[in-house]
Amino acid sequence: MRNYKIDNLKAILIFLVVLAHFFELFVGAVKYKLYIIIYMFHMPAFVFTTGYFAKPSIKNIIFRQLIPYIIFQILYCQFLGWRIVFDRPYWIMWYLLACAGWTLSLYVVKNKYPIWIVLSVIIAILAGFVEKIGYNFSLSRMICFYPFFLLGVWFKNLNIKTEKFKTTAIISLIIAFAIAYMIIPHISTSWVYHATSYSTSDFTPTIRFLLILLAFVFTISLFFIIPNKNIKGITYIGKYTLSIYLIHGFIIKGSSNFYKPFLFSEWENIIISLVLSIAIVYAFGNRYVSWVIRSITDFEFILDKCRKNFTK
């Protein structure tokens, strides 16, 4: 049975992923504030949903994470004329490689999740002191977002009745947004990526801890607030976020050939980004596109389809 709450959350988050990437195409004070706030929580919360559904499975790691990573890393590098490498994930590809690492860890982390979460936060803070922990193999992001993956695994095992805490969650979310808004002038975009060391991006352990803490509040609050019911036009999208994630990068990078942000005001660019993001989410967030993506990347899926056809 599908978990409507997580599907709804994933649908909202994948829209924010696409929107934030469109925001990277133009500049502006309002866009900057929106961009920073989105990045403070959308990937931590998305990683949370990944942990919520995660199961230690070598087959899934190979066929649904590593092989798609290899294929789309090649496609993106070819699309942009870059040299093909696999130790430095291109742009959005870091997520698939990180997923493989997080899922693999579940063979070791099987219980006592609160202790592991605290430990993973401490490791995330300490990792910033090591300059070599950066973009290579997505190691910095893999470490810094790992607490949210474990949070998702833990919450799946808790089976919490979220309705009891909805009011508290709404208040917590408002406070988190207020704090986030106040600290925006003191935050650099590179800091919310968690992709490099402190010396490389010129920030501090205190800032990383604050960003992780805020992301926890955002993520947990959203989990309690999002309704656990089938919402027409939203829940359906949550089933097919991977196809949106993998394809939208080509659209955004290719859009520079026809979309000229300097011709529009900042608010016009924001509206254009909203419209295009909605269009992309609905164009690629469906079972047909998902089937094509899985047919390209998931060899086990292909074999299963072949077996069914031959045994009819």
C-alpha positions, 0 to 999 in steps of 0.5 A: 500500500502506498504511503500518501503522506510521503508521496505528497511530500515528495511531489512538493519537494521535487517541484522545489528541486526543479524550481530552485534549479531554474532560479540558478539561471537569473539573479535578483534579491527576491530570488536569492532569498527564496533560493536560500530558503528552499535549499535550507530544507528541500534536499534534507527533506527529500533525503528523509523520504529516501530513507523512509522507503530505503531497504538494504538491497544489493539489487536495488543499489546496483539497478536503481542507483549505481547503473542509473548514475553511470548511464546519466552521468555519461549522458549529462557529460556528453550533453555538455561536452564534458570529459566523462568521469565517474568519481566526480558526479555532475551537478544533480548526479550526486544524489544517486551516488549518495543514495547507494552509499546511504542504502549500503550503510543499512547493512550495519545500521539496523537499530538504535537510530537516535544514537546513529543520527546524533553520531552522524551529525557530529561526523558531518560537523567534523567532516568540514575540517577535512579539505579533501572531503568535497565533490569527489564521490559526493562524499561531503554531501553524502556525509552531511545529508546522511542524518536525514536519511537515518531520520527517514528510516527511523520514522518509518519504524516508529509508525507515528500518529502525526495528527496529534502533533500537527499544531506544534508542527505548524508553529515549529515550521513558522518559527523555522521560516522566521529564523531562516529569513533572518539569517539569509543575509549572513548565508552564502549559497555554497554553504547550503549545498554542504558540498565542500569543506569549511576552508574551501567555502569560507564558513564555520562548524557553527553555521553547518550545525545551525543549517542542519538543525534548521533542516531537521525542524523543517523536515520533521514539521513538514512530515507532520503537516502534510496530509496522509491522503490521496490528493488529486494532481499531487499524490500521483506525482510523488510516485514518479519523482526519479524520472523528473529528477533525472530528466529536468536537468537536460531541460534547464541546461538546454533552456539557455538557448531560448530563455533569456532571463535578462529580457525580463524583470526579476518577478517575471523570471520567477513567474516563468520559473514557476510555470516551467517547473509545473510543466516539467513536473507534470510532463515527466512525473507519470508512469509512462516516462517512468517506464521509459527511464526504468527500461533504460536503467533498470536491467532487472526491470527489463528482464522481469518484463521479458519473463512475463511476456515469454511466459504468457 
